[in-house]
């Protein structure tokens, strides 16, 4: 399964990249599953995406919740609640 990831503002700074194509053998079913998968990488990933942190998420450029279903080729983005313009 391939998911296109995008990271903005402080999340981007912490994880060190603005985008990534995530390829996983096991399917991820929701945006929350993607977040949990990335947290498991540890280090800055765990800190930047921690469940205790207030983060906004988008699925295919539409704001969403953790329970939003995903499919092959979708885009998932993570960013802090307030970003500059």
N, C-alpha and C positions, 0 to 999 in steps of 0.2 A: 504494500500500500504506500502510495506517495501522497504527502501533504505538503503544500507550500506554506512555509512559516514566514511571518514578518514580525519584527520587533521594533518598537518606537521609544524614543526619549530615554529615560533612565534604564528601562529594560534593555534596550539596545546597547547602552554603555556597559551595563553589567555583564551581559552575555557575550559582548564583543563582536556582534554581527547584526546586520539589519535584516537579513533574510537567509533562509536555508530551505533546501528541499529535504524533507524528512522521509526516509524510506524505512519501513518496518515490516518484518515478516508477519507478525500477528496484527490483525486489524484493530484499529482504534475506533471506537464507536461514537464518541462525543468530544466536544471541545475540552471538556474537563479531563477526559482520558489523555488527550495530547498534553495538557498542562502537567498531569501526574507523571507521564512518561518523561517529560523534559526535567522535572524536578529530580527524578531518580538519577540523572546525570551527576548530581552532587555539585559541590563548589558554588560558583557564582550562579549557575542555573538554579540550584536549590534555593538560594537566597532571593534571586530576582523574581522567581515565580511562586514562592512559598504561598501556601494556602492562606496563611495569616495576613499576607499583604493584600491591600486593596488594588486590584488590577481590573482593567477593562479588557474585554475580549470581543473580537469580531470574527464572523464567519462569512466568507465571500463578501467582505466589505460592508457587512450589516452587523450592528451591535447585537451581542447575543449573550446568553447565559451558558454556564458550564454543561448543561444538559442538552445543548443543541447538537443534533446528529451531524456527523460528517461522512463524506464519501471520498473515494479515490479522486485525487486532483484538486480537492478543495483548498482554499486559502484560509489559514487561521492566523490572526494577529493578536498580539499582546501589547498593552501600553498602560502607563499609569493613568489615574483618573483625570488628571489635569495636564495638558500638554500645551506648549507655546504655539503660537500661530504665525 
